[in-house]
């Protein structure tokens, strides 16, 4: 049985300027993440028109966090970089994760 932290997707779909965008990413095998600060992110560049929020795990019986949701309307063409990092509590040990995603925004 693998205990490596994985994500529900490996690549984010492309977006279009001034068109709604919505994508969820689930984080698997990280362990329990009951606190908001256990999932963090940075978005580059700033003010892209997209927002990120933590989501409750689809498999959590305790209402723990388990991923993120990216939504909004991209303001400009180019590439948006999103780095997701954090940790969970596990019976094996704390599971840290760090993954960078890119969104290509088309005109």
C-alpha positions as a LaTeX table, in Angstrom:
\begin{tabular}{lrrr}
\hline
Residue & $x$ (\AA) & $y$ (\AA) & $z$ (\AA) \\
\hline
Unk1 & 0.00 & 0.00 & 0.00 \\
Unk2 & 1.44 & 3.36 & $-1.04$ \\
Unk3 & 1.63 & 6.14 & 1.50 \\
Unk4 & 2.83 & 8.78 & $-0.96$ \\
Unk5 & 0.79 & 11.98 & $-1.13$ \\
Unk6 & $-0.99$ & 12.21 & $-4.48$ \\
Unk7 & $-3.43$ & 14.60 & $-6.13$ \\
Unk8 & $-6.67$ & 13.95 & $-8.01$ \\
Unk9 & $-5.19$ & 15.56 & $-11.13$ \\
Unk10 & $-1.65$ & 16.08 & $-12.39$ \\
Unk11 & $-2.35$ & 18.97 & $-14.75$ \\
Unk12 & $-4.84$ & 21.81 & $-14.64$ \\
Unk13 & $-7.06$ & 22.39 & $-17.67$ \\
Unk14 & $-6.51$ & 25.51 & $-19.77$ \\
Unk15 & $-8.59$ & 28.64 & $-19.19$ \\
Unk16 & $-9.81$ & 31.51 & $-21.35$ \\
Unk17 & $-9.72$ & 35.23 & $-20.60$ \\
Unk18 & $-13.07$ & 36.54 & $-19.30$ \\
Unk19 & $-14.57$ & 33.02 & $-19.13$ \\
Unk20 & $-15.54$ & 31.30 & $-15.84$ \\
Unk21 & $-13.03$ & 28.74 & $-14.56$ \\
Unk22 & $-13.63$ & 26.07 & $-11.93$ \\
Unk23 & $-11.39$ & 23.19 & $-10.92$ \\
Unk24 & $-11.15$ & 21.10 & $-7.76$ \\
Unk25 & $-8.03$ & 19.28 & $-6.63$ \\
Unk26 & $-8.29$ & 16.56 & $-3.98$ \\
Unk27 & $-5.21$ & 15.66 & $-1.93$ \\
Unk28 & $-4.85$ & 11.94 & $-1.11$ \\
Unk29 & $-2.75$ & 10.11 & 1.50 \\
Unk30 & $-1.72$ & 13.29 & 3.33 \\
Unk31 & $-3.42$ & 12.24 & 6.55 \\
Unk32 & $-5.89$ & 14.25 & 8.59 \\
Unk33 & $-6.00$ & 17.99 & 7.89 \\
Unk34 & $-8.40$ & 19.51 & 10.45 \\
Unk35 & $-6.83$ & 22.99 & 10.47 \\
Unk36 & $-6.95$ & 25.63 & 7.73 \\
Unk37 & $-3.22$ & 26.31 & 7.89 \\
Unk38 & $-2.47$ & 22.73 & 6.85 \\
Unk39 & $-3.22$ & 23.58 & 3.21 \\
Unk40 & $-1.46$ & 26.68 & 1.89 \\
Unk41 & $-0.87$ & 28.14 & $-1.59$ \\
Unk42 & 0.81 & 30.87 & $-3.56$ \\
Unk43 & $-0.44$ & 32.21 & $-6.89$ \\
Unk44 & 1.84 & 33.95 & $-9.39$ \\
Unk45 & 1.23 & 36.50 & $-10.77$ \\
Unk46 & $-1.12$ & 38.25 & $-8.34$ \\
Unk47 & $-4.57$ & 39.61 & $-9.21$ \\
Unk48 & $-5.32$ & 36.99 & $-11.87$ \\
Unk49 & $-9.07$ & 37.00 & $-11.27$ \\
Unk50 & $-8.92$ & 33.50 & $-9.76$ \\
Unk51 & $-9.51$ & 32.67 & $-6.11$ \\
Unk52 & $-8.63$ & 29.55 & $-4.15$ \\
Unk53 & $-10.40$ & 28.06 & $-1.18$ \\
Unk54 & $-9.93$ & 24.93 & 0.89 \\
Unk55 & $-12.48$ & 22.16 & 0.42 \\
Unk56 & $-13.70$ & 19.45 & 2.77 \\
Unk57 & $-12.47$ & 15.99 & 1.86 \\
Unk58 & $-15.03$ & 13.91 & $-0.03$ \\
Unk59 & $-14.10$ & 10.92 & 2.16 \\
Unk60 & $-13.80$ & 12.67 & 5.53 \\
Unk61 & $-16.22$ & 11.55 & 8.23 \\
Unk62 & $-14.96$ & 14.40 & 10.44 \\
Unk63 & $-15.28$ & 17.34 & 8.04 \\
Unk64 & $-11.51$ & 17.69 & 7.61 \\
Unk65 & $-9.98$ & 19.59 & 4.73 \\
Unk66 & $-8.90$ & 17.53 & 1.75 \\
Unk67 & $-8.19$ & 19.79 & $-1.19$ \\
Unk68 & $-8.72$ & 23.11 & $-2.89$ \\
Unk69 & $-11.07$ & 24.70 & $-5.38$ \\
Unk70 & $-9.82$ & 27.19 & $-7.95$ \\
Unk71 & $-12.51$ & 29.47 & $-9.37$ \\
Unk72 & $-13.06$ & 32.84 & $-10.98$ \\
Unk73 & $-12.67$ & 34.62 & $-14.29$ \\
Unk74 & $-9.09$ & 35.00 & $-15.56$ \\
Unk75 & $-8.30$ & 38.63 & $-16.38$ \\
Unk76 & $-5.39$ & 38.22 & $-18.80$ \\
Unk77 & $-3.66$ & 35.84 & $-21.19$ \\
Unk78 & $-0.53$ & 33.99 & $-20.08$ \\
Unk79 & 0.44 & 31.43 & $-17.47$ \\
Unk80 & $-0.71$ & 31.28 & $-13.87$ \\
Unk81 & 1.38 & 29.27 & $-11.42$ \\
Unk82 & $-0.20$ & 27.80 & $-8.29$ \\
Unk83 & 1.95 & 26.15 & $-5.65$ \\
Unk84 & 0.06 & 24.03 & $-3.11$ \\
Unk85 & 1.86 & 22.89 & 0.03 \\
Unk86 & 1.08 & 21.71 & 3.50 \\
Unk87 & 0.95 & 18.70 & 5.76 \\
Unk88 & $-1.38$ & 16.21 & 7.36 \\
Unk89 & $-1.41$ & 14.09 & 10.51 \\
Unk90 & $-1.04$ & 10.39 & 9.97 \\
Unk91 & $-0.44$ & 7.26 & 12.00 \\
Unk92 & 2.64 & 6.72 & 9.81 \\
Unk93 & 4.07 & 10.22 & 10.45 \\
Unk94 & 3.30 & 13.72 & 9.29 \\
Unk95 & 2.85 & 13.82 & 5.54 \\
Unk96 & 4.18 & 16.93 & 3.85 \\
Unk97 & 3.23 & 17.83 & 0.31 \\
Unk98 & 4.33 & 20.44 & $-2.19$ \\
Unk99 & 3.12 & 20.55 & $-5.80$ \\
Unk100 & 3.14 & 23.23 & $-8.46$ \\
Unk101 & 0.39 & 23.50 & $-11.07$ \\
Unk102 & 0.19 & 25.76 & $-14.12$ \\
Unk103 & $-2.86$ & 27.14 & $-15.90$ \\
Unk104 & $-2.43$ & 28.33 & $-19.48$ \\
Unk105 & $-4.86$ & 31.20 & $-20.06$ \\
Unk106 & $-5.81$ & 31.64 & $-23.71$ \\
Unk107 & $-7.15$ & 34.87 & $-25.24$ \\
\hline
\end{tabular}
